[in-house]
Amino acid sequence: MYVADSCLVLPFAGALAADRYPEFRTAFERTELDRPVIVDLREVSSVDPTFLAELLLFRRRRRPWRVAVLLRPGGDLERIFGLAPMKGKVRVFEDEARGRAELDREPFDENAEDDEGELAAEY
């Protein structure tokens, strides 16, 4: 984990499956609670439903701070994040600077419409 501007970046690599559950669950639990987070999946080869469920729980627990996912363009994960039930659940970016700029905005108001449901324009 490292800090980029006012966001935390949580990088992962390899296959994220149930056998690595303790690793990614611990990483999600240890992130600071007072700033937005980019979950960097550019070096990830695959994800399974266990990781996706934990990612969505992480996003929900982080409110009011935003969470976004960073993907490598054209990869298999891009298709996964474009499918239901992921579509509309988490912001997805291909460009880290753009993701940071989006997340640097003020935390969203839980009583307002949740704008995180929209995926980035390229999706």
Sine and cosine of phi, psi and omega as CSV:
sin_phi,cos_phi,sin_psi,cos_psi,sin_omega,cos_omega
0.00,0.00,0.65,-0.76,0.07,-1.00
-0.56,-0.83,0.29,-0.96,-0.01,-1.00
-0.99,-0.16,0.75,-0.66,0.07,-1.00
-0.79,-0.62,0.94,-0.35,-0.13,-0.99
0.86,0.51,-0.81,-0.58,-0.01,-1.00
-0.98,-0.21,0.21,0.98,0.00,-1.00
-0.95,-0.31,0.45,-0.89,0.21,-0.98
-1.00,-0.06,0.62,-0.78,0.09,-1.00
-0.90,-0.43,0.82,-0.57,-0.04,-1.00
-0.92,-0.39,1.00,-0.09,-0.07,-1.00
-1.00,0.08,0.60,-0.80,0.09,-1.00
-0.79,-0.62,0.33,-0.94,0.04,-1.00
-0.54,-0.84,0.37,-0.93,0.06,-1.00
0.98,0.17,-0.35,-0.94,0.01,-1.00
-1.00,0.00,0.80,-0.60,0.01,-1.00
-0.97,-0.24,0.99,-0.14,-0.07,-1.00
-0.75,-0.66,0.03,-1.00,-0.07,-1.00
-0.82,0.58,-0.53,0.84,-0.01,-1.00
-0.92,0.38,-0.28,0.96,0.05,-1.00
-0.96,-0.28,0.22,0.97,-0.04,-1.00
-0.77,0.64,-0.76,0.65,-0.02,-1.00
-0.85,0.53,-0.59,0.81,-0.02,-1.00
-0.92,0.40,-0.79,0.62,-0.05,-1.00
-0.97,0.23,-0.50,0.87,0.07,-1.00
-0.90,0.44,-0.71,0.70,0.03,-1.00
-0.89,0.46,-0.68,0.74,0.02,-1.00
-0.87,0.50,-0.70,0.72,0.03,-1.00
-0.90,0.44,-0.66,0.75,-0.03,-1.00
-0.93,0.36,-0.48,0.88,-0.08,-1.00
-1.00,0.02,-0.01,1.00,0.02,-1.00
-0.95,0.31,0.57,-0.82,0.04,-1.00
-0.88,0.48,0.51,-0.86,-0.09,-1.00
-1.00,-0.08,0.01,1.00,-0.17,-0.98
-0.92,-0.38,0.39,0.92,0.02,-1.00
-0.36,-0.93,0.32,-0.95,0.03,-1.00
-0.92,0.39,0.34,-0.94,-0.04,-1.00
-0.75,-0.66,0.70,-0.72,0.19,-0.98
-0.96,-0.27,0.85,-0.52,0.07,-1.00
-1.00,-0.03,0.95,-0.31,-0.10,-0.99
-1.00,0.03,0.95,-0.32,-0.01,-1.00
-0.94,-0.33,0.32,0.95,-0.04,-1.00
-0.89,0.45,-0.46,0.89,-0.01,-1.00
-0.98,-0.21,0.24,0.97,-0.01,-1.00
-1.00,-0.05,0.73,-0.69,-0.02,-1.00
-1.00,0.01,-0.52,0.85,0.01,-1.00
-0.31,-0.95,0.36,-0.93,0.09,-1.00
-0.73,-0.68,0.45,-0.89,0.07,-1.00
-0.89,-0.46,0.09,-1.00,-0.03,-1.00
-0.85,0.52,-0.49,0.87,0.02,-1.00
-0.89,0.45,-0.73,0.68,0.03,-1.00
-0.90,0.43,-0.71,0.71,-0.03,-1.00
-0.87,0.49,-0.65,0.76,0.04,-1.00
-0.90,0.44,-0.68,0.73,0.03,-1.00
-0.90,0.43,-0.61,0.79,0.04,-1.00
-0.88,0.47,-0.69,0.72,0.01,-1.00
-0.92,0.38,-0.62,0.79,0.08,-1.00
-0.91,0.42,-0.65,0.76,0.05,-1.00
-0.85,0.52,-0.74,0.67,0.01,-1.00
-0.85,0.52,-0.70,0.71,-0.01,-1.00
-0.90,0.43,-0.66,0.75,-0.01,-1.00
-0.94,0.34,-0.39,0.92,-0.07,-1.00
-0.98,0.17,-0.20,0.98,-0.04,-1.00
-0.79,0.61,0.66,-0.75,0.20,0.98
-1.00,0.00,0.11,0.99,-0.03,-1.00
-0.99,0.13,0.57,-0.82,-0.04,-1.00
-0.98,0.20,0.44,-0.90,0.10,-1.00
-0.75,-0.66,0.69,-0.73,0.06,-1.00
-0.71,-0.70,0.34,-0.94,0.03,-1.00
-0.91,-0.42,0.68,-0.74,0.04,-1.00
-0.94,-0.33,0.84,-0.54,-0.04,-1.00
-0.87,-0.50,0.43,-0.90,0.13,-0.99
-0.98,0.22,0.75,-0.66,-0.01,-1.00
-0.87,0.49,0.68,-0.74,0.09,-1.00
0.98,0.21,0.08,1.00,-0.02,-1.00
-1.00,0.09,0.14,-0.99,0.02,-1.00
-0.88,0.47,-0.55,0.83,-0.02,-1.00
-0.91,0.41,-0.49,0.87,0.04,-1.00
-0.85,0.52,-0.67,0.75,0.04,-1.00
-0.92,0.40,-0.66,0.75,0.00,-1.00
-0.88,0.48,-0.71,0.70,-0.03,-1.00
-0.96,0.28,-0.19,0.98,0.08,-1.00
-1.00,0.01,-0.12,0.99,-0.02,-1.00
-0.99,-0.16,0.41,-0.91,0.15,-0.99
-0.94,0.34,0.56,-0.83,0.09,1.00
-1.00,0.00,0.08,1.00,-0.02,-1.00
-0.96,0.28,-0.57,0.82,-0.04,-1.00
-0.86,0.51,0.82,-0.58,0.01,-1.00
1.00,0.03,0.00,1.00,-0.03,-1.00
-0.98,-0.20,-0.47,0.88,-0.07,-1.00
-0.54,-0.84,0.61,-0.80,0.04,-1.00
-0.94,0.33,0.66,-0.76,-0.04,-1.00
-0.80,-0.59,0.70,-0.71,0.00,-1.00
-0.71,-0.70,0.47,-0.88,0.13,-0.99
-0.98,-0.19,-0.32,0.95,-0.08,-1.00
-0.90,-0.43,0.87,-0.50,-0.06,-1.00
-0.88,0.47,-0.66,0.75,-0.01,-1.00
-0.89,0.46,-0.66,0.75,0.02,-1.00
-0.91,0.42,-0.68,0.73,0.04,-1.00
-0.87,0.49,-0.70,0.72,0.03,-1.00
-0.89,0.47,-0.68,0.73,0.00,-1.00
-0.87,0.50,-0.67,0.74,0.03,-1.00
-0.90,0.44,-0.68,0.73,-0.08,-1.00
-0.98,0.22,-0.31,0.95,0.01,-1.00
-0.95,0.33,-0.20,0.98,0.06,-1.00
-0.90,0.44,0.24,-0.97,0.02,-1.00
-0.85,0.52,0.45,-0.89,0.07,-1.00
-0.84,0.55,0.56,-0.83,-0.01,-1.00
-0.96,0.27,0.43,-0.90,0.02,-1.00
-1.00,0.07,0.85,-0.53,-0.04,-1.00
-0.89,0.45,-0.37,0.93,0.01,-1.00
-1.00,0.08,-0.24,0.97,0.02,-1.00
-1.00,0.01,0.17,-0.99,0.05,-1.00
-0.88,0.47,0.72,-0.69,-0.04,-1.00
-0.98,0.20,0.97,-0.26,-0.04,-1.00
-0.98,0.17,-0.02,1.00,0.03,-1.00
-0.97,0.26,-0.18,0.98,-0.01,-1.00
-0.94,0.35,-0.29,0.96,-0.01,-1.00
-1.00,-0.01,0.74,-0.67,0.08,-1.00
-0.99,0.16,0.35,-0.94,0.01,-1.00
-0.84,0.54,0.42,-0.91,-0.12,-0.99
-0.82,0.57,-0.54,0.84,-0.07,-1.00
-0.95,0.31,-0.11,0.99,0.03,-1.00
-0.97,-0.26,0.00,0.00,0.00,0.00
